[in-house]
Amino acid sequence: MLIPSYNTGRLLLETVAAARAQWNPVWVVIDGSTDGSELPLIAKAAADPGLQVFVLPRNRGKGSAVLHGLELALKSGFTHVLTMDADGQHPAALIPRFMQASIARPETMVLGKPVFDASAPLLRVRGRRVSNGWTDLETLGAGIGDSLFGFRVYPAADLAAVMRRQPWMRRFDFDTEAVVRLAWRGIKPVNLDAPVKYPRPEDGGVSHFKYGRDNALLTWMHARLMLEFVLRLPFLLVRRLLRQPPFQR
């Protein structure tokens, strides 16, 4: 499994420890962090053969960090990767369940569908509904339960092939554009509920989400995807009519 991280603070070590308790191996890609959060993790990895830490020299975005880990995973012979955020939001206890779902249907992408608690910022919960609506349209109702939740199992070769063709998908636009383009490629989504929590600042919670910047990035992303969707629409309609991937049962 793969955990990208940028300036996550002390929650990084806790998140990785929870993931290691559930799975082997766990790879962490440090995306140019400047807070020193990678240092205790590197020390931990020296004594744990199931943990590897890769440090990138500068911050290039979540998608870039995932792609770096993805390329290494493919070279090592892995066929699928589970991605998980480093900030304590995602449920490590569900890692085995998601992996088993992927093993049962390796041709699919297994997507977490977030179940929010009271800690979730209302503005972000409402805002993701807009992105989910656009995603549903862009994939002609392929069944993507949530476009932004990054707790997922991807077919590694398919995701890498999609990303190599795109100059985008490197920052906050990664999670959404990845599932749209994989659906266009014929990868069926399988959705599993997953509780999500937003740790408070006093508990070490860190957020790099910027409402103006990241919403502008999502708007530009959906504009690009909609233009391409118009061109793909006839082919998607035929696939849907014939129940071909990603519209198969």
C-alpha positions in Angstrom: 0.0 0.0 0.0 1.1 3.6 -0.7 0.9 6.7 1.5 1.8 10.1 0.1 2.7 12.7 2.7 3.4 16.4 2.8 4.0 18.2 6.1 1.7 15.9 8.0 3.3 16.4 11.4 3.1 13.8 14.2 0.1 12.1 12.7 2.2 10.6 9.9 3.9 8.2 12.3 0.6 7.3 13.9 -1.0 6.7 10.5 1.8 4.6 9.2 1.9 2.5 12.4 -1.9 1.8 12.1 -1.4 0.8 8.4 1.5 -1.5 9.2 -0.6 -3.2 11.8 -2.9 -4.2 9.0 -0.7 -4.7 5.9 2.7 -5.6 4.6 4.4 -3.8 2.8 3.6 -0.2 3.4 5.4 2.4 1.3 5.5 6.1 2.2 6.4 8.8 -0.4 7.5 12.1 1.3 6.5 14.8 -1.1 9.1 17.4 -0.3 8.1 17.9 3.4 9.8 20.7 5.3 8.4 19.9 8.8 10.8 17.0 9.6 7.9 14.5 10.0 9.8 12.0 7.8 12.8 11.7 10.2 11.2 9.5 12.9 9.6 7.5 10.0 13.0 6.9 8.3 14.4 5.7 11.7 11.4 3.3 12.1 11.8 2.0 8.6 15.5 1.1 9.3 14.2 -1.6 11.8 11.1 -2.6 9.8 11.6 -4.4 6.4 7.9 -4.1 5.7 8.1 -0.3 5.7 9.9 1.8 3.0 10.2 5.6 2.9 10.9 7.5 -0.3 11.8 11.2 0.0 11.3 13.5 -2.9 13.5 16.6 -3.0 10.6 19.1 -3.4 6.8 19.3 -3.2 5.1 18.5 -6.5 1.6 17.4 -5.3 -0.2 14.3 -4.2 -0.6 12.9 -7.7 3.1 13.2 -8.4 3.9 11.4 -5.1 1.4 8.6 -6.0 2.9 8.3 -9.5 6.4 8.0 -8.1 5.3 5.2 -5.8 3.2 3.6 -8.5 6.2 3.4 -10.9 8.3 1.7 -8.2 5.5 -0.7 -7.3 5.1 -1.8 -10.9 8.9 -2.3 -11.2 8.7 -4.5 -8.1 5.9 -6.6 -9.6 2.9 -5.3 -7.8 -0.4 -5.3 -9.7 -2.6 -3.1 -7.4 -2.0 -0.4 -4.9 -4.1 0.9 -2.0 -3.7 4.6 -1.5 -4.3 6.2 1.9 -3.9 9.8 3.2 -1.2 10.4 5.8 -3.2 12.8 8.0 -5.3 10.4 10.0 -8.5 10.7 8.1 -8.7 7.3 6.6 -9.7 4.0 8.4 -6.6 1.8 8.6 -8.7 -1.0 10.1 -10.5 -1.4 6.7 -7.3 -2.0 4.7 -7.8 -5.8 4.7 -11.4 -5.6 3.6 -10.5 -3.3 0.7 -7.7 -5.5 -0.3 -9.9 -8.6 -0.2 -12.5 -6.8 -2.4 -9.8 -6.0 -4.9 -8.5 -9.6 -4.9 -12.0 -10.9 -5.5 -12.4 -8.5 -8.5 -9.0 -7.4 -9.7 -10.4 -5.8 -12.8 -12.2 -3.1 -10.7 -11.1 -0.1 -8.7 -12.3 -0.3 -5.1 -13.3 3.1 -3.9 -14.0 4.3 -0.4 -17.3 6.0 0.1 -17.0 8.3 3.1 -19.3 8.2 6.1 -18.8 11.5 7.8 -19.1 12.2 11.5 -19.6 15.5 13.3 -15.9 16.5 12.8 -16.4 17.0 9.0 -16.5 20.6 7.9 -20.0 21.3 6.5 -18.7 23.4 3.6 -16.4 20.6 2.4 -19.2 18.0 2.7 -21.5 20.1 0.6 -18.8 21.1 -1.8 -17.9 17.5 -2.7 -21.5 16.9 -3.7 -20.9 19.3 -6.6 -17.8 17.5 -7.7 -19.6 14.1 -7.3 -22.4 15.4 -9.5 -20.0 16.4 -12.3 -18.2 13.1 -12.0 -21.4 11.1 -12.4 -22.2 13.1 -15.5 -18.7 12.7 -17.0 -18.8 8.9 -16.5 -22.4 8.6 -17.7 -23.4 7.2 -14.3 -20.7 4.5 -14.1 -21.3 4.3 -10.4 -18.5 6.3 -8.7 -19.7 6.7 -5.1 -17.3 9.5 -4.2 -14.9 11.3 -6.4 -12.6 12.8 -3.8 -12.1 10.2 -1.1 -8.5 9.0 -1.5 -8.8 5.6 0.4 -8.8 3.3 -2.7 -7.4 0.3 -4.4 -6.3 1.0 -8.0 -5.1 -1.4 -10.7 -1.5 -0.1 -10.9 -0.8 -0.5 -14.6 -4.0 1.1 -15.6 -3.6 4.1 -13.3 0.0 4.6 -14.4 -1.0 4.4 -18.1 -3.6 7.1 -17.5 -1.3 9.4 -15.6 1.6 9.1 -18.1 -0.6 10.5 -20.8 -1.7 13.5 -18.8 0.3 16.6 -17.6 -2.5 17.2 -15.0 -3.6 14.9 -12.1 -0.6 15.9 -10.1 -2.1 17.9 -7.2 -5.6 18.2 -5.6 -7.1 17.2 -9.0 -5.6 13.7 -8.8 -8.3 11.8 -6.9 -11.2 12.9 -9.1 -9.5 12.8 -12.5 -8.1 9.4 -11.7 -11.5 7.7 -11.2 -13.0 9.5 -14.2 -10.3 8.5 -16.6 -10.1 4.9 -15.2 -13.9 4.6 -15.8 -13.4 5.8 -19.4 -10.7 3.1 -19.7 -13.3 0.5 -18.7 -12.4 0.0 -15.0 -15.6 -0.6 -13.0 -15.9 1.1 -9.6 -16.8 -0.9 -6.6 -17.8 1.3 -3.6 -17.3 0.4 0.1 -18.4 2.6 3.0 -15.6 4.0 5.0 -15.8 6.2 8.1 -13.7 9.4 7.8 -12.6 11.7 10.6 -11.1 15.2 10.6 -8.5 15.4 13.5 -8.6 18.7 15.4 -5.5 20.9 15.3 -4.9 20.2 19.0 -4.8 16.5 18.1 -2.3 17.1 15.3 -4.7 17.6 12.5 -3.3 19.4 9.5 -5.1 20.5 6.4 -3.5 21.8 3.2 -6.8 22.4 1.5 -7.2 26.0 0.2 -10.8 26.8 -0.7 -10.0 29.3 -3.5 -7.0 27.6 -5.0 -8.2 24.0 -4.9 -11.8 24.8 -6.0 -10.4 26.7 -9.0 -8.2 23.7 -9.8 -11.3 21.4 -9.6 -13.3 23.8 -11.8 -10.6 23.8 -14.4 -10.3 20.0 -14.2 -14.1 19.4 -14.7 -14.1 21.9 -17.6 -11.4 19.8 -19.3 -13.1 16.6 -18.5 -16.4 17.8 -19.8 -14.9 18.8 -23.2 -13.4 15.4 -23.5 -16.6 13.8 -22.3 -18.5 15.3 -25.2 -16.1 13.6 -27.6 -16.3 10.3 -25.8 -20.1 10.4 -25.3 -21.1 8.2 -28.4 -18.7 5.5 -27.3 -19.8 5.7 -23.7 -23.5 5.4 -24.8 -22.7 2.3 -26.8 -20.8 0.7 -23.9 -23.7 1.5 -21.5 -26.3 0.1 -23.9 -24.3 -3.2 -24.3 -23.3 -3.3 -20.6 -19.6 -3.3 -21.5 -17.0 -2.1 -18.9 -17.3 -0.1 -16.8 -21.1 -0.6 -17.0 -21.1 -4.4 -16.4 -22.5 -5.9 -13.3 
